[in-house]
Amino acid sequence: YTEVEYPGQDQFQLRKAFITIGDLNISPVYLTFGKNTVNFTNSATYAPFTHGFISHYFWAQTDDNPLVELGYSRDGWHLAGTLIK
């Protein structure tokens, strides 16, 4: 997954590569392992190609070391604990 590719860009930027184990239809608990953005807040913006205020200051992303995230999602609630080096 790469967020933005620009015309003429020579290299592919692998920013996210992770595996999530769990089925929210069966259990509200899931486990994620890999290179991913740390689940901190909703940093979505109205413009798909720009970063918002939150992502500029709090966007934590793993570089070479993978993260491990244990999450819970049910009834509109989403809680996650993340281990990151």
C-alpha positions, 0 to 999 in steps of 0.5 A: 500500500502506498498513500500517494504516487506522483507522476514520474516517481521512480521508486515504490514506497511501501508504507504499510504492510501488515497482517490482521488476524480476527473476524469481528463478526465472531469476536470483537478482538483482533491482532495486527502485526507488521508495518503500519501507522500506529492507531492513535486517532482519526486523522482523516481529512476532506482532501484525500491528498493532504495531511491534516493537523493531527497527522502532521504532529502525531503521525507515528509510523513504524520504520524497519521494526514491526508493530504489534497491535491488540484491538477491540471493536464493537458498537462504535467503540474502537480500542487498541493497544500497540507495542512499538520499538 
